[in-house]
Amino acid sequence: MRQTPDGDWRVQETDLPSTGSAPAGSQVDHILPRGVLSRFAATASHGRLWRKTDFEHSHIFSPPTGAETEAGSIPESFWTCVWNCPHALPPNLPPVGSFSGDIRRPVARLYERMGSNTNLTPLVVLEGGINGSKGCLESLRQPITNAKSQKKVGQAIANTGASPEEFLKHLRWAVGVFEYLRSPEIVRRRGDIVDGISSDLKLIEQHTEHSKGLAAIWDQFHPSYFAQASRLARDWVMNWVNCTKAKYCKAESPPPNRDYVLSELGKIEKKIDMMRYPFED
């Protein structure tokens, strides 16, 4: 991705260096995060969707507590005997990617669909800050805690040498996540991945026992889960913008760069409603 002069992020096609390493400051992103597969499995196992509040105490594992899935749950026998079995699927099924091997382990087929060194299409070189913010938001976590964000704002207002860019960049990265996810090429690739997983799950249902309903659960899980991620992003940015505006406006003496900060916060605020997945439009 590259940043335009007006501050927007745009996906740009480019050749990587011959070394194969990503450019400085960038990271390789899975367009659809691999971590979501375990969240899907928990939903399918318990027959319930996730709620954002299920992750407020992220150090404690707890099952999803949201609405019941329309297709019910997948029995324990599938998870213990099929999901991770290396030969659960028959040989010579259609390959996931052009260079993918004959993958017979169900969960491995889904991970392959999300991108690997033998299936590169779902992978994108992304600016590191945006990638980090995306990883947090799509795990239903804030990219930076309220305590840390307000500390950065306080230091900038107190003119202790801290630049306002130290907190503005986190807001720009969060906005950049959705400018990236809404770009036409990423929308197309992400749609292919989501549809591919649904097809893979139907294939798993066709060739294994105790798996009926997996694809239907995925089709319900995916929009429900990611709509919560975008809601978290919008609420988090809006709250931070409002709190920061209030601190800058109520300071006893005009903070340095006050007009610049308020202007930048205004630009960010105008983009908040855009922070949605295309399927939410």
C-alpha positions, 0 to 999 in steps of 0.5 A: 500500500501507499499513502496519497498526499491527501492522507488516504491509503491506496493498494498499489501493485509492485514487484518485490525485491529479488530477495523475496523480503518485504520492503522496510516497514511492511509486513505480509498480511493474510487478507482474511486473518488465519486466527478467525478459523479458531473462532469459527471452530468455537462457534461451530462447536458450541452452536453460538456466535461471538459477542464483542464482550466475549473478548473483554478479558482476553487472558481468560478463555471462554466460549462464545455467548452470542445468539444460537446458530441457525444450523445448531452445533457440530458434534464433538466426534467431528472435532476429535476424529475428523477436523485435524485428521491427516487422512479424513478427506479422500485423495485427489480433491480439486487443489486449493491453489495452483501449487497446493498439494493434495491436502487431506486434513480438513483444517489444513485445507482451510488454512491453505485457502487463507494463504501460504507459501504455496498459495500466495494470492490471499497474501498482501504486503501491507504497511506495518502499522496498518497490519498491526491495527488490522490484526487487533481489530479483527481479533476484536481488540483495541489497537492500543489501550485507552490508558496508553492512548490518553497518556500519549495525548497528555504528553503532547498537550503538556509539550514534553517533547512528545509529538501529536503524531504519536497518537494520530498515527494510530487513528490513521492506521485504523482508518487505513485498515478499511481503506485497504479492505474496501479497495476493489482488488482486496474486495475481490480477493477477500470475496474469493477466499470467503466463498472458497472456505464455504465451498471447502466446508461443503466438500468436507460435509460431503466426504466426512461424517458428523459435519453437516451444517459447517458451511451454513454456520460459516455463512452466518458466522462470517458477517456476524463476526466481522460486523462486530470488528468494524463496529469496534473500530468505529466506536474506538476511533470516534471515542478517541477523536472526541476525547482528544478534541475535548482535551485540546479545547479545554486545556488551560493554555493553548497546546502546541499544534492545537489547530493542526491536531484539531484539523487532523482529527476532523479529517479522521472523523469524516472517514469513520462512517466508511469504516465498514466491510463492503458487505455491510453497505 
